[in-house]
Amino acid sequence: MMRKNTIVSSLLLFLAACIWGVAFVAQSIGMDYMGPFTFNGARFLIGGTVLLPIIFMRRRQKVRISGMALKGGICCGLAICAASLFQQTGIQYTTVGKAGFITTLYIILVPLSGLFLGRKVAGRVWAAAAAAAVGMYLLCITEGFSVGKGDAFVFICAVLFTVHILVIDYFSPKADGVAISCIQFYTAGILCTIGAFLVEKPSWEQLAQGIVPVLYAGVMSCGVAYTLQIIGQKELEPSVASLILSMESVVSVLAGWLILGQALTARELEGCAIVFAAVIFVQLRSAGTEDNKKGAE
Protein backbone atom coordinates (compact mmCIF):
# COMPACT_ATOMS: atom_id res chain seq x y z
CA MET A 1 0.00 0.00 0.00
CA MET A 2 1.16 3.55 -0.76
CA ARG A 3 1.96 5.41 2.42
CA LYS A 4 -1.03 7.40 3.69
CA ASN A 5 0.84 10.70 3.83
CA THR A 6 2.02 10.24 0.22
CA ILE A 7 -1.57 9.71 -0.92
CA VAL A 8 -2.69 12.81 0.97
CA SER A 9 0.16 14.87 -0.52
CA SER A 10 -0.76 13.73 -4.03
CA LEU A 11 -4.42 14.67 -3.47
CA LEU A 12 -3.43 18.10 -2.11
CA LEU A 13 -1.33 18.80 -5.20
CA PHE A 14 -4.12 17.58 -7.50
CA LEU A 15 -6.57 19.92 -5.76
CA ALA A 16 -4.09 22.79 -6.25
CA ALA A 17 -3.85 21.92 -9.95
CA CYS A 18 -7.65 21.99 -10.24
CA ILE A 19 -7.83 25.43 -8.63
CA TRP A 20 -5.09 26.76 -10.92
CA GLY A 21 -6.79 25.30 -13.97
CA VAL A 22 -9.95 27.28 -13.23
CA ALA A 23 -7.79 30.33 -12.42
CA PHE A 24 -6.77 30.57 -16.10
CA VAL A 25 -10.32 31.81 -16.73
CA ALA A 26 -9.97 34.41 -13.96
CA GLN A 27 -6.56 35.55 -15.21
CA SER A 28 -7.86 35.97 -18.74
CA ILE A 29 -10.84 38.04 -17.61
CA GLY A 30 -8.79 40.08 -15.13
CA MET A 31 -6.42 41.33 -17.81
CA ASP A 32 -9.40 43.09 -19.45
CA TYR A 33 -9.48 45.55 -16.54
CA MET A 34 -5.87 46.08 -15.41
CA GLY A 35 -2.20 45.48 -16.17
CA PRO A 36 -0.14 42.46 -15.05
CA PHE A 37 1.59 44.27 -12.17
CA THR A 38 -1.71 45.55 -10.78
CA PHE A 39 -3.47 42.20 -11.15
CA ASN A 40 -0.64 40.21 -9.56
CA GLY A 41 -0.07 42.77 -6.81
CA ALA A 42 -3.74 42.67 -5.79
CA ARG A 43 -4.08 38.89 -5.87
CA PHE A 44 -0.85 38.22 -3.99
CA LEU A 45 -1.68 40.70 -1.22
CA ILE A 46 -5.14 39.14 -0.93
CA GLY A 47 -3.58 35.67 -0.84
CA GLY A 48 -1.26 36.65 2.01
CA THR A 49 -4.06 38.37 3.95
CA VAL A 50 -6.30 35.28 3.69
CA LEU A 51 -3.63 33.29 5.53
CA LEU A 52 -3.19 35.77 8.42
CA PRO A 53 -6.00 34.25 10.59
CA ILE A 54 -4.37 30.84 10.21
CA ILE A 55 -0.98 32.28 11.16
CA PHE A 56 -2.56 33.92 14.23
CA MET A 57 -4.24 30.70 15.37
CA ARG A 58 -1.03 28.70 14.88
CA ARG A 59 0.92 31.24 16.94
CA ARG A 60 -1.59 30.76 19.76
CA GLN A 61 -0.77 27.06 19.49
CA LYS A 62 2.91 27.92 20.01
CA VAL A 63 3.82 27.49 16.33
CA ARG A 64 6.57 30.04 15.74
CA ILE A 65 7.64 31.68 12.49
CA SER A 66 11.27 30.63 12.23
CA GLY A 67 14.09 32.37 10.45
CA MET A 68 14.06 29.54 7.92
CA ALA A 69 10.37 30.22 7.18
CA LEU A 70 11.15 33.91 6.65
CA LYS A 71 14.07 33.11 4.35
CA GLY A 72 12.08 30.48 2.46
CA GLY A 73 9.08 32.76 2.07
CA ILE A 74 11.18 35.59 0.64
CA CYS A 75 12.96 33.26 -1.79
CA CYS A 76 9.67 31.68 -2.90
CA GLY A 77 8.11 35.14 -3.19
CA LEU A 78 10.87 36.39 -5.48
CA ALA A 79 10.49 33.32 -7.72
CA ILE A 80 6.70 33.39 -7.93
CA CYS A 81 6.65 37.16 -8.46
CA ALA A 82 8.97 36.94 -11.46
CA ALA A 83 7.28 33.82 -12.90
CA SER A 84 3.77 35.26 -12.66
CA LEU A 85 4.78 38.60 -14.20
CA PHE A 86 6.40 36.90 -17.19
CA GLN A 87 3.30 34.70 -17.59
CA GLN A 88 0.81 37.59 -17.41
CA THR A 89 2.93 39.70 -19.78
CA GLY A 90 3.48 36.86 -22.24
CA ILE A 91 -0.22 36.07 -22.47
CA GLN A 92 -0.74 39.54 -23.95
CA TYR A 93 1.47 38.69 -26.96
CA THR A 94 0.75 35.02 -27.62
CA THR A 95 -2.23 32.67 -27.75
CA VAL A 96 -3.58 30.98 -24.65
CA GLY A 97 -2.86 27.58 -26.24
CA LYS A 98 0.81 28.33 -26.71
CA ALA A 99 1.08 29.93 -23.27
CA GLY A 100 -0.49 26.88 -21.62
CA PHE A 101 1.88 24.45 -23.32
CA ILE A 102 5.04 26.50 -22.82
CA THR A 103 4.27 27.21 -19.14
CA THR A 104 3.81 23.54 -18.32
CA LEU A 105 7.20 22.71 -19.81
CA TYR A 106 8.30 22.82 -16.17
CA ILE A 107 7.45 19.10 -16.03
CA ILE A 108 10.48 18.57 -18.27
CA LEU A 109 12.62 21.32 -16.75
CA VAL A 110 12.23 20.10 -13.14
CA PRO A 111 13.81 16.65 -13.63
CA LEU A 112 16.35 18.17 -16.02
CA SER A 113 17.43 20.73 -13.43
CA GLY A 114 17.52 17.96 -10.83
CA LEU A 115 20.00 16.14 -13.04
CA PHE A 116 22.27 19.20 -13.08
CA LEU A 117 21.95 19.41 -9.29
CA GLY A 118 23.30 15.88 -8.95
CA ARG A 119 19.98 14.12 -8.34
CA LYS A 120 19.22 10.77 -9.92
CA VAL A 121 15.95 10.87 -11.86
CA ALA A 122 14.14 7.55 -12.36
CA GLY A 123 13.41 6.38 -15.89
CA ARG A 124 9.69 6.23 -15.14
CA VAL A 125 9.68 9.97 -14.42
CA TRP A 126 11.37 10.77 -17.75
CA ALA A 127 8.91 8.51 -19.60
CA ALA A 128 5.91 10.05 -17.85
CA ALA A 129 7.22 13.59 -18.42
CA ALA A 130 7.70 12.91 -22.13
CA ALA A 131 4.20 11.45 -22.42
CA ALA A 132 2.72 14.41 -20.53
CA ALA A 133 4.53 16.84 -22.85
CA VAL A 134 3.03 15.08 -25.88
CA GLY A 135 -0.39 15.20 -24.24
CA MET A 136 -0.13 18.90 -23.49
CA TYR A 137 0.97 19.57 -27.08
CA LEU A 138 -2.19 17.89 -28.35
CA LEU A 139 -4.21 19.66 -25.68
CA CYS A 140 -2.95 23.23 -26.11
CA ILE A 141 -1.32 23.73 -29.50
CA THR A 142 -3.98 24.21 -32.16
CA GLU A 143 -1.97 26.27 -34.66
CA GLY A 144 1.49 26.21 -36.19
CA PHE A 145 4.18 26.72 -33.54
CA SER A 146 6.32 29.82 -33.94
CA VAL A 147 8.58 31.63 -31.49
CA GLY A 148 7.56 35.23 -30.82
CA LYS A 149 8.02 37.78 -28.04
CA GLY A 150 5.14 36.37 -26.01
CA ASP A 151 6.42 32.80 -26.39
CA ALA A 152 9.83 33.88 -25.09
CA PHE A 153 8.25 35.58 -22.04
CA VAL A 154 6.20 32.48 -21.21
CA PHE A 155 9.21 30.19 -21.62
CA ILE A 156 11.10 32.31 -19.08
CA CYS A 157 8.01 31.91 -16.88
CA ALA A 158 8.32 28.10 -17.16
CA VAL A 159 11.98 28.31 -16.12
CA LEU A 160 11.07 30.49 -13.12
CA PHE A 161 8.26 28.15 -12.06
CA THR A 162 10.85 25.37 -12.15
CA VAL A 163 12.99 27.42 -9.77
CA HIS A 164 9.92 27.97 -7.56
CA ILE A 165 9.23 24.23 -7.34
CA LEU A 166 12.84 23.48 -6.43
CA VAL A 167 12.97 26.27 -3.84
CA ILE A 168 9.81 24.90 -2.21
CA ASP A 169 11.34 21.42 -2.24
CA TYR A 170 14.32 22.79 -0.31
CA PHE A 171 12.49 24.89 2.30
CA SER A 172 9.18 23.06 2.90
CA PRO A 173 10.65 20.23 5.04
CA LYS A 174 12.58 22.77 7.14
CA ALA A 175 9.85 25.26 8.11
CA ASP A 176 6.10 25.76 8.55
CA GLY A 177 4.40 25.62 5.14
CA VAL A 178 1.64 28.13 5.95
CA ALA A 179 4.20 30.69 7.16
CA ILE A 180 6.29 30.24 4.01
CA SER A 181 3.19 30.67 1.85
CA CYS A 182 2.02 33.83 3.64
CA ILE A 183 5.46 35.45 3.49
CA GLN A 184 5.92 34.59 -0.19
CA PHE A 185 2.62 36.29 -1.10
CA TYR A 186 3.39 39.48 0.77
CA THR A 187 6.86 39.53 -0.77
CA ALA A 188 5.49 39.10 -4.29
CA GLY A 189 2.52 41.41 -3.64
CA ILE A 190 4.64 44.29 -2.39
CA LEU A 191 7.06 43.99 -5.30
CA CYS A 192 4.24 43.84 -7.88
CA THR A 193 2.44 46.79 -6.28
CA ILE A 194 5.61 48.89 -6.45
CA GLY A 195 5.96 47.88 -10.10
CA ALA A 196 2.33 48.80 -10.78
CA PHE A 197 2.83 52.37 -9.58
CA LEU A 198 6.07 52.64 -11.56
CA VAL A 199 4.95 51.33 -14.97
CA GLU A 200 1.12 51.24 -14.85
CA LYS A 201 -1.72 53.46 -13.64
CA PRO A 202 -3.60 51.37 -11.05
CA SER A 203 -6.92 52.65 -9.74
CA TRP A 204 -9.70 51.56 -7.40
CA GLU A 205 -12.06 51.61 -10.40
CA GLN A 206 -9.97 48.94 -12.15
CA LEU A 207 -10.02 46.75 -9.06
CA ALA A 208 -13.77 47.24 -8.60
CA GLN A 209 -14.51 46.23 -12.20
CA GLY A 210 -12.29 43.16 -12.00
CA ILE A 211 -13.05 42.23 -8.38
CA VAL A 212 -14.41 38.74 -9.14
CA PRO A 213 -11.37 37.40 -11.04
CA VAL A 214 -9.00 39.17 -8.62
CA LEU A 215 -10.73 37.61 -5.59
CA TYR A 216 -10.66 34.13 -7.13
CA ALA A 217 -7.00 34.48 -8.07
CA GLY A 218 -6.17 35.90 -4.64
CA VAL A 219 -8.20 33.70 -2.31
CA MET A 220 -8.28 30.39 -4.19
CA SER A 221 -5.31 30.40 -6.57
CA CYS A 222 -2.92 32.09 -4.11
CA GLY A 223 -4.19 31.66 -0.57
CA VAL A 224 -5.43 28.09 -0.97
CA ALA A 225 -3.66 26.44 -3.93
CA TYR A 226 -0.09 27.62 -3.36
CA THR A 227 -0.37 26.67 0.31
CA LEU A 228 -1.56 23.21 -0.73
CA GLN A 229 1.47 23.02 -3.03
CA ILE A 230 3.93 23.82 -0.24
CA ILE A 231 2.31 21.35 2.18
CA GLY A 232 1.85 18.65 -0.47
CA GLN A 233 5.42 18.74 -1.74
CA LYS A 234 6.82 17.69 1.64
CA GLU A 235 6.29 13.98 0.91
CA LEU A 236 6.97 13.89 -2.84
CA GLU A 237 9.92 14.25 -5.20
CA PRO A 238 9.82 17.60 -7.03
CA SER A 239 9.72 15.83 -10.42
CA VAL A 240 6.69 13.77 -9.36
CA ALA A 241 5.05 16.84 -7.82
CA SER A 242 5.49 18.79 -11.06
CA LEU A 243 3.71 16.05 -13.02
CA ILE A 244 0.68 16.20 -10.72
CA LEU A 245 0.65 20.01 -10.86
CA SER A 246 0.74 19.84 -14.67
CA MET A 247 -2.85 18.59 -14.52
CA GLU A 248 -3.79 22.27 -14.36
CA SER A 249 -3.52 22.32 -18.17
CA VAL A 250 -6.21 19.63 -18.42
CA VAL A 251 -8.44 21.32 -15.86
CA SER A 252 -8.11 24.68 -17.63
CA VAL A 253 -9.58 23.20 -20.81
CA LEU A 254 -12.36 21.47 -18.88
CA ALA A 255 -13.09 24.73 -17.03
CA GLY A 256 -13.33 26.57 -20.34
CA TRP A 257 -15.80 23.95 -21.54
CA LEU A 258 -17.96 23.95 -18.39
CA ILE A 259 -17.81 27.67 -17.51
CA LEU A 260 -17.38 29.35 -20.89
CA GLY A 261 -19.12 26.74 -23.04
CA GLN A 262 -16.03 25.99 -25.15
CA ALA A 263 -16.33 22.61 -26.87
CA LEU A 264 -13.52 20.07 -26.62
CA THR A 265 -12.17 18.70 -29.89
CA ALA A 266 -11.11 15.08 -30.32
CA ARG A 267 -7.48 16.26 -30.33
CA GLU A 268 -7.92 18.05 -26.98
CA LEU A 269 -9.65 15.05 -25.43
CA GLU A 270 -6.76 12.86 -26.56
CA GLY A 271 -4.32 15.27 -24.92
CA CYS A 272 -6.31 15.17 -21.67
CA ALA A 273 -6.21 11.39 -21.66
CA ILE A 274 -2.45 11.20 -22.28
CA VAL A 275 -1.58 13.74 -19.54
CA PHE A 276 -3.89 12.01 -17.06
CA ALA A 277 -2.39 8.60 -17.93
CA ALA A 278 1.15 9.95 -17.45
CA VAL A 279 0.34 11.28 -13.98
CA ILE A 280 -1.39 8.05 -12.92
CA PHE A 281 1.53 5.99 -14.30
CA VAL A 282 4.19 7.80 -12.30
CA GLN A 283 2.08 7.60 -9.13
CA LEU A 284 1.39 3.87 -9.50
CA ARG A 285 5.07 3.17 -10.13
CA SER A 286 5.96 5.28 -7.09
CA ALA A 287 3.58 3.21 -5.00
CA GLY A 288 5.12 -0.01 -6.25
CA THR A 289 8.62 1.19 -5.47
CA GLU A 290 7.62 2.15 -1.93
CA ASP A 291 5.97 -1.24 -1.36
CA ASN A 292 9.15 -3.00 -2.51
CA LYS A 293 11.26 -0.89 -0.16
CA LYS A 294 8.89 -1.58 2.72
CA GLY A 295 8.95 -5.29 2.00
CA ALA A 296 12.74 -5.31 1.92
CA GLU A 297 12.83 -3.67 5.35
N, C-alpha and C positions, 0 to 999 in steps of 0.2 A: 504493500500500500504506500502511496505517496504520503510523505509527512504532512500532517494536518496544517502546520504553519506555511508550508510551501503552497498548498492548495489555496489557503486564504490569501496569500500574497498574490498568486496568479489571478484570483477573482478580483482583488482590489485594483490591480493594474488593468484588467479587462474593463472594469467599471469606469476607470479613468479614461480609457480609450473611447468608450461609448460617449462620455460627456464631451470629450474633445471633438469627436466626430460631429455631434450636433452643433458644437461651437463654431464650426466652419460657416454655418448659416448665419449665426450672430455676427461673426467677423465680417462677412460679406455685406450684411445690411448696415453694420456700424460705420463702415467706410463711406457710406453715402452721406453721413452727417458731419464727419470730422476727420482730421489727419491721423496718421499712424502713431505719432507721439502722444497726441491727446487721447486717443482711444486706449492705447496701452497704459498710459499713465493712470487713467481713471480706473481701468479694470484691475490693475495691480494694487492700487491703493485700497480699492474695495476688497480685493482678495485678502490682503493683510489684515484689514479691519475686521472682516468676518471671523478671523481666527483669534482675535484678542480675547473674547470671552472664554475660549478654551484655554488660552495661555493663563488667564487669571485663575480659572478653576484648578489647573494643574499646579500653579504656584501655591495655592492653598493646600494642595496635597503634598507639599514639600518637593515638587519637581522643579529644579532650578534650571535657569538658562545658562549653560556653561559657555566658557570661552570658545570651545570647539563648535558649539551651535552657532555662536555669533560669527565666527570665521567661515563656517560652512554656509550659513545663510547669505553672507555677503558675496562669497564666491559663486554660489548658485544664482544669486540675484543678478550679478554681472553677466553671467552666461545667458540666462533666460531673457534679460533685457535686450541684449544684442541680437539673439536669435529671433525674438518676436518682432523687433523693429525691421530686420532684414526680410522677414516673412511678409509683414504687412505692407512694406514698401514694394517688394517684388510682385505681390498680387496685383498692384496697380498697373504693371507693365507686361504681364503675361496672363495666360488663361488659367482658370482654376484647375483644369485637368493637369496641366504641366506642373503647376505649383504643388498640387497634391502628390504627384509622383516624385518630384525632385526632393520635397521636404522629407518624405519617408525613406529616402535613400540612407537615412541614419541606421537602418537595419543592416546595411552592408558596411557602413563606416564604423559602427561600434565594434564588431569583431575584428575588423581590419586594424583599428587603432589599438585594440587589445593585443594584437599580434606584435605591433611595434613597441608596446609597453612590456613585452616579455611574457605575456599570458598565452597559455596553450588553449586554442579554440577547437572544440570537438568537430569532427567531420559532419555530424548531424546538424550542427548549427549553421555551417556553411551551406549545406544542401537546402535546409529550410529557408535560409536567407535568400538564396538564389531563386527558389520557387516563389517566395513572397514577392521578390522584385518583379518576376515575370507576371505574377498575378496583379500587382499594382500597375504595371504597364498596360495590361489589358483593361484594367478598371478605370484608369485616369487619362491615358493618352488617346485622344480621339481624332487627332490631326497630325500632320507631319511634324516630326520633332526638329526644332531649330533652336540654336542658342542665341538668346537676345539679352538685353540688359536685365529684364525681369527674371529670366532664368538664372542668370549669374547671381543675382541677389538671393534668390531662393536656395540655390546650391550652397551659398555661404551660410544661410540659415540652417540647412541640414548639417553642415559641419559643426556649427555652434550648438545645435541640439545634441549632437554626439558628445561634445564637451560637457554639456549639462548632465547627460546621463552618467558619464564617467565621474563627474564631480560628486553627484549624488551617491554613486556607488562607494566613493571613498569616505564621505562624511556621515552617511545615514547610520552605519553601525556604531559610530562613535559619539552620537549626540541625539537629543530628542528631535524626532521628525517634525512635529508640529511647530516647534520653535524655529527650526531651520526654514520651514515653509513660510512662516510669518515674516521672518527677517528677509528672506529672499524677495518677497513681494514688496515690502516697503523699500528695499534697496532699488529694485527695478522701477517701482512707481515714482520714487523721488527723481531718479535719473531721467525717466521719460517725461515727467512733468516739467523739469528744467528745460529739456529739449523742446517741448511744446511751446513754451514761452519764447524760446530763442528762434525757432524756425517756422512756427505756425501761429495762428491767431485763435487760441482756444476761447470759448465763451460758454456761459451757462445755458444759452439758448441751444447750442450744439448738443450739450449733454442732455438737456431736457428732451430734444427731438429723438435722440438715440438712446434713451434711458433703458429700454427693454434689452437690446443687444448688449449694452454695456453691463447691465446688472447680471445677465446670464454669464457673460464672459468673466465678470469679476467674482461672483459668488460661486458659480458651479465650476467653470473651467479653471479658475485660479484657486479660490479658497478650498474647494472640495477635491478636484481632480489632481492638482499638483501635490496636494498633501497625501492623497492616496498613492501617488507615484513614489514619494519619498518613503512612506511606510512600507509599501509593497516590495520595493527593491531590496529590502534588508535581507530577504531569504532567497533571492534569485541572482544568477549571474547577469551582468549588464547586457550581454548579447541575447540571452533568453528574454529578459525584460523588454528589450527593444522590439523583439518580434511580437510580443503580446500588445505593446503600445501601438504597433503599426496597424492594428485592427481599426484605428481611428479612420483610416482611409476607406475601409468598407462601410463603417457606420455613417460616415459623411455622405456617401452616395445613398444609403438607405434613408437617412434623414431628409435628403433632398427629395426623395421619392414620396415619403410619408407626409412631410410638412409642406413642401413646395409643389407637390404633384408632378415631379419629374420622373418620367418613365425610365426603367432600366432596360438597356439593350441586352441582347444575348451575350455580346462581348463583355459587358460590365458584370453580368451575372457570373460568367466564367471566371473573371478576375476575382470576384468575391469568394468563389468556391476555392480557388487556388490559394489565396492568402489565408483563408480560414483553415484549410488542410495543412498548410505549412506550420501554422501556430500550434494546431493540435498535435502534429507529428513531433515537434520538438518537445512539447510538454509530456507526451506519452513516453518518448525515449528517455527524458529526464527522470520520469517516475521509475522506469525499468532500471536505470543505472543506480538510483538510490536504493531500490529493493535489493539489487545485487550486492551493494556495499553493506547493507544492513545484514544480509544473509551471511556475508563473509565474516562480519564481526561476531 
